Amino acid sequence: MFTKPIIVFAIFMGLFTSLTLTGIITMSRQGLTDQFINQWFQLWTIAYPVAVSCIIVYRPVANFLTKRCLELLESRK
């Protein structure tokens, strides 16, 4: 069920997503202060494992919904 490509994809996608979101949220909440890196890192250490887990868990649902949406769009042509 969980193949190597799925796990590796989740690791990288979780990394990029969590880095981006925690950076933007930290900057929007406090700006570029002296504590930015410290606050960002604290948030990221929580967000990264959550992001990877969510990508692995929600991937089948997202694949199913994508397939259904594309089928519906194709049938309307």
Secondary structure as UniProt FT lines:
FT   HELIX           4..30
FT   TURN            34..35
FT   HELIX           36..75
//
